[in-house]
């Protein structure tokens, strides 16, 4: 797949594979309810400040908000108040890059791919209801689908339709995906990457460096189940499925040697993920844990946190 688009014949074929309207409506209802609930609980802390971009200084006129008085500038002009003038904010481009590798099918009792779809739908609804533009990307070892950022309800339904058609496959390659998407954006954007960090992490840094050089605001969110890296509560014989290769391994936790080998390999995996996170933070990129139990809240707080700082208006 290329970011430039697909041949017309391929697009026409995909247009025939439409998700039933009932499922789209259900996803819209879920996203609307969650968005409304979140905003009611966080409205005071999120919506603080003018919500506009500083433009210039000018003399105070009757009716101006005194909160915008620049007292340092006013002290240099006798008998006059100087206020900060603000420009109307522009729409922000928000792009959610979703890891759709095979490992996203893991999760008990609900696969994390389903939890992710509902959380991302809530984010998309909130972003577009806030009159910003939302884009969506699915990737594993390559980019499978790219929906450029736009606004409006028709676009919202388009995003929902594409998300509901997801069929996880392949291994994760974050570096390639973030590089391609970062280079494709003509405007500085908020790019949120939602991934379980299973797969190839060795070559990912170069992609993040390219995205950083383009001055995008990058957010890496590590989605995981709360007990994903915990030792089983009742040691016994357990079947494990490799999240990326689909290989099934049986571990007898009653056997000290097998248990020790499992714990060692698990420790190496945790170490690799934590080291990768540290390296990403070294690029001044925000990295956060996103347990499936609070994924929706984490996504919305990330979006409003970026908006509140006013970096991409």
N, C-alpha and C positions, 0 to 999 in steps of 0.2 A: 504493500500500500504506500502511496505517496501522499504528502500533505496537499498537493495541488488538486487532488480529487480523483475520481474514478471514471472510467469510460462510461458513456451514456447508457450502453446496453446493460452494464453491471448495475448502475443506479436504478434503472427501470425494473430489473429483476428484484432488487432489494425492496423497492417500493411495494411490490406485491406481498412481501412478508410483513404484514402489519400486525402489531399487537392489538387484541380486541380493545375497543374503547372502554369497556368495563374495567379492565385492568389499569388502564391509564388514569381513569377517574379515581379508582381506589388509591393509586399512588399519590394523586393530587390531594385527596382528602387527608391521607396520612401526613404528607408534607405540610399542608396548611395547618392542621391541628398541632403538630409539633412546633412549627414556627411560631404560631400564636402563643402557645404555652411558654416557649422560651422567652419571647419578647416581653410577656407580662411579668416574668420573674426577674428580668435583667434590664428593663427599660431605663431605670434611673441611672445605672452605672454606665450603660452603653451610650446613650444619647446625651452626651455632655459636650459643650462647645458649639461653635457656630456652624460646623459642618461645611465650611467653605474654605477657600484657599486665599492666603494673604497676598495682596496685590501691591498696595502702596499706602503712603501716609497722606492725610488731607486734614483740613481744618474742620473742627466740630461744627455741625449744624443742628438746629433744634430737632429733636426726635431721635437722634442717634443713641444707640445703646452705650451707656457709660462703661460697660464692661470692656469695650473696645478702645478706650482711651489709652494712648501710649504716654505714660507719665514722664518717661525719660525725654521723649521728644518735646513734650509740652513744657518741660522746665527750661528748654533752650529758646522758647518763643514767648516773650512777655505777654501776659494777659490773654493768652489764647490756649485752647485745648486742641490737641492733635490726636486724631483717631486713626486706627488701622482700617484701611479699606479692604474689603474682601470680594473676591470674584465668586460667581456662582460655580459650584463644583461640577466637574464633568463626570460622565459615567465612567465607572471603573470596570476594567476587564478582569474577571475572575475565572481562572481555568482550573478545573479539578482533574488531575491525572490519576486514573484509577488502575491499580494493579489488578489485572484479570488473569494472572497465571493460575496454574492448576491448584496451587496451595490455598487459594482463596476459597476452595470448596470445603476446607477444614472448619471445624467449630462444632461445639456441642452446647445445647441441643439444636441450635440454629446455625447453619453454615455462615461464615462471616461475609460471604459474597452477598447474601440476602440482606444482612444488617447494613452493609455498606451501601447498597442500592437505595434503601429507604432513607439513610442518613444523608446521602448525596442529593437525593430528591428534595429533602427538606432544605438543604443549602441552596439548591438551584431556585426553588420557590422563593426563598427569602431574598436572595441576591436580586432576582428580577422584580420582586415586589418592592425592592428598595431602589428600583430604576437603574440598576447596574446591569452589565452584560455578563452572561455566564457561558463558559465553554466547557466541553467534556472530552476526555481522552481515555481510551482503554488501551492498555499495553501489557505485554509480557516480555518475550524476547524481541518483539518488534511492536510498532504501533499498529493496532488493529482498527481503530476507529478514531477519527478526529472530528469533532463538531465545533467549528469556530465560535467564539463568543458573540452572542447577540442577545437581544431582549425580546419581550413580548410573550403572550400565552402560546402562540403557535410554535414558537421556538422551544418553550418549556415542554410542550407535548412531544416535540421532536426528540429532545434529550431523553425524556421518559421512555419513549418508544425504543430508542437505541439501547438504553440501559437494560430494559427488560428482555432484550434479545441476547444478552451476554451468555457466552458459553466458555468458561475458563479453560485455558490450555496453555502449554508451554512453560518455560522457566522465566524468571524475572530478570530483566536487564534494564535497570533504571537509567544508567548513564546514557545509553543511546536515545531513549525516549525523551528525557529532559532536554538533551541537546537539540533534537529536532523541533520540539515544541517551542523552546526558547527562541530559536532562530526564526521561527515562522511568525512571531508576533511583531507587528509594526509599532505597537505602543508598549510602554512599560506596563506590566500586568502583575497581578497577584497570582502566583502559580502554586497550587496546593497539591502535593504528591501523597497519595494514600497507598501505602504498601505494607505487606507483612514482613518485608526484608528477608524472605527466603529466596535463594538463588544466587546469581553472580554479583558480588559486591566489589570485586577487585578492580574492575575497570570503570566503576561508576563515577569516580571523583572527577575525571576529565569532563564529563557531561555537566556536572554541577558547576565547574569552573567557567564553562562557556556561558551557562545561564546567568551566573553571577556577573560576568563581564557585560552582559546585556542590560544590567541594572534592574532586572525583575526582582520582585520580592518573593523569594522562594520559601515555602513552608513544607517541611518533610514531616509526615505524620505516620508513626509506626502503629498500624492496627494489629491487635493481637487479642487472643482470648485471655481472661484473667488468670487461668490455670495452665496456660500453654507450656510454660517452662518449669512447672512444679513436678516433683516426684509423685507418682501415683499414691493415693491415700492408702490403698490396700495392695501391698506387693503381691503379685501373682504373675501368671503367664499372660502377657498382653501382646496383641498384634499391633504393630505400628506401620503406617503407610507413609513412605517418603513423600513429603509435600510437593516435590518437583518432578520426581522420576516415576511415581506411582508404584514403586517397588514395595512389597510387603515384607516386613521383618518381624519375627516372633522373638520376644525377650522374656526370659523366665526370671522374674525379679526375686524368686526364692533362691536362685543360684547367685552366690556372692560374686563370682567372676563375671557373669553376664550383667549383673546389676552395676558392678564397678565400671565395666566397659561402657554401658549406656550413660552413666553419670559423667564419665570422662568426655564422651562425644557431645553430650548436651552442653557441658561446660565450654567446650571449644566453640560451639555454635553461638552461645550467649556472648562469649568473648569477642567473636568476629563481629557480631551485630553492634555491641557496645563500642568497639573500636571504630567502626564505620560511623556511628553517630558522633563520636568525638571529632573525627576528621571533618565531617560536614559542619559541625559547629565552629570549627576552626576557620571556615569560610564566612563566618558571621551569618549563617543560615539557621533559621529557627528549626529545631527538632523537638518533637513532643511525642509522648506515648499516648496512644488512643485506644484504650481497652474498648471492646465491643459494647460494654455496658453503658458507656458514656460517649460513644462516638459522635452522635448528633450534636450534643452540647459542645464537644471539642471543636468540631468543624465550624459551628456558628460563632463561637468565641474567637476563633482564629480569623474569620472574615471580619467581624466587627472590630477586633483589635487592630487590624490593618487600616480599616476605614477611619477609626478614631484618631490614629496617628497622622492621617491626612497625607500620606506619601504619594498616592496614586490617583489624584483627582485631576 
